[in-house]
Each structure stands twice: as C-alpha cells, then as structure tokens.
Amino acid sequence: MSLPLHALHAFEASARHLSFTCAGLELNVTQAAVSARVKNLEALLRVLLFRRLARSCIDGRAVPAAVRPPETVAAVPARLTRPWRQSP
C-alpha cells in the first residue's frame, strides 16, 4: 500500500501541534486542506487517527502513543505495511 506523502505530512504536523489550524500554517495550506488530508489517510488506513472537537484543538488523547514524539512518525508507515503475523 502506498500512502500519500502530503497526507502523512499533514498527520505528523497535526499530531505535533494538536491543531489542524497550526498544522496548516506550518504546511502553508488551509485548515480545511489539512483536515481533508488527514481524513483521506484515515480512510486509506481504515482507522480513526484523531478525535475532532468542535471549534477547538484535536483531542490529544486520541493521538496514538506511538506517534506522540515526532521522531517516531517516520517509523509508522513501515509498521503499517509490514505483514501481520498471528500468534500461535
């Protein structure tokens, strides 16, 4: 599975800032564009990455613990594309 790079950038910035607006400012796109990119990534992965709050920042409790430190974001695609093995 190939993940769109712009969606991964939007996710990483959103996770770091806990805000689509701040992520948009960093990436030079609108808040709506960041939200759409993250929704696209969520649809591709079939997982909810953020819990969105009305008129507020993203609820940080919904951010997966594995991506809270920005240094670990680069490892996420490799873990997601690795074949799943069932325990005996």
C-alpha positions in Angstrom: 0.0 0.0 0.0 1.3 3.4 -0.9 0.4 6.3 1.4 0.2 9.8 0.0 3.1 11.9 1.3 1.1 15.0 1.7 -1.4 13.2 4.0 1.5 11.8 6.1 2.9 15.4 6.4 -0.5 16.7 7.5 -0.9 13.9 10.0 2.6 14.4 11.5 2.1 18.2 11.8 -1.4 17.8 13.3 -0.1 15.3 15.8 2.7 17.6 16.9 0.6 20.7 17.2 -2.7 19.1 18.2 -4.3 21.5 15.8 -5.3 21.4 12.1 -5.0 25.2 12.0 -1.4 25.3 13.3 -0.5 22.4 11.1 -1.9 24.3 8.1 0.1 27.4 9.0 3.3 25.3 9.1 2.5 23.5 5.8 1.2 26.7 4.1 -2.2 25.2 3.4 -5.7 25.9 4.9 -7.1 24.2 8.0 -9.7 22.5 5.7 -6.9 21.1 3.5 -5.1 19.6 6.5 -8.4 18.1 7.8 -9.2 16.6 4.4 -5.7 15.1 4.0 -5.9 13.5 7.5 -9.4 12.2 6.7 -8.1 10.7 3.4 -5.3 9.0 5.4 -7.8 7.7 7.9 -9.9 6.3 5.1 -6.9 4.6 3.5 -5.8 3.1 6.8 -9.4 2.4 8.0 -8.6 3.8 11.4 -9.6 7.0 13.3 -6.4 8.9 13.9 -7.8 11.9 15.7 -10.9 12.7 17.7 -12.1 16.0 16.4 -13.6 18.6 18.8 -15.9 21.3 17.7 -14.2 24.7 17.5 -11.2 23.5 19.4 -7.9 21.7 19.0 -7.7 18.0 18.3 -8.1 15.9 21.4 -4.6 14.7 22.1 -5.8 11.6 24.0 -6.8 10.2 20.6 -3.3 10.5 19.1 -1.7 7.1 19.1 1.1 6.9 21.7 3.5 5.6 19.0 3.3 9.0 17.2 3.3 11.4 20.1 7.0 12.0 19.9 7.7 13.4 16.3 10.8 11.3 15.9 8.7 8.1 15.7 6.4 9.3 12.9 8.8 8.1 10.2 8.5 4.5 11.5 4.7 4.4 11.3 4.4 3.6 7.5 6.9 0.7 7.9 4.9 -0.8 10.7 1.6 -0.3 8.9 2.8 -2.0 5.7 4.5 -4.9 7.5 2.6 -8.2 7.1 0.6 -9.1 10.1 1.5 -12.3 11.9 -0.9 -14.2 14.1 0.5 -15.5 17.3 0.3 -19.3 17.8 
